[in-house]
Amino acid sequence: MAMGMQRRANVRLPPEVNRVLYIRNLPYKITGEEMYDIFGKYGAIRQIRVGNTPETKGTAFVVYEDIFDAKNACDHLSGFNVCNRYLVVLYYQPSKAFKKLDAEKKLDEIVKMKEKYGLNTPEQN
């Protein structure tokens, strides 16, 4: 047990990883209990909030006690089929600016990859 904990302490997690998962594309009729059944398999859950207004229907927040459990759930449940709907599981991003930064970073990586492999794709207008 002690050895496992030591190893985990040294794992570097990407900056967007956090204990709060934002779930989209849920069946509208899903219950909190069903959410616990699906997400509870990956670790202790502090809170689940299922959207119940017209704007938030089909979405939920799942808060794990442990960030590693949240990462595990995110990795495994993205694309999980519930009542013929495929779940979209994301880390909750409190700020929109953060998302923009992430998109720019991804674009940057694509450009670098193209340069690295000598790929030239037509410019998108």
C-alpha positions, 0 to 999 in steps of 0.5 A: 500500500505505502509503495503504491501511494509513493508512486502516485505522488510522483505522477505528473497530471496535465494541468486541466485534470481536476476532481470535477467532471462535466458530463454531456449527452446524458439521457434526460431521464437519468437519475442520480442513483444511475449516475452513482452506479456508473461513476461510482465504479471509479472511486469515492464520489463527493457530489453529483449534480444532474441538470434539471432545467431546460438549459442543463438537461442532459448534463451533470457534474460529478465531483470525486474525492480523489483526482486520480479517480476523476482522471480514471473515470474521464479516461474510461467513460468518455464515449460510454454508451448509456441508452444509445447515447454516448457520454461526453466526459470533460474536466470542468473548466471554470474559465473560458479563457482557459479553454481558449489558451488550450485551443491555441496550444493545440493549434501550436502543437499541430503546426509543430507536428507538421513542421516535424514531419514535413506535412503541408496541408492547404491553408484553411480560410 
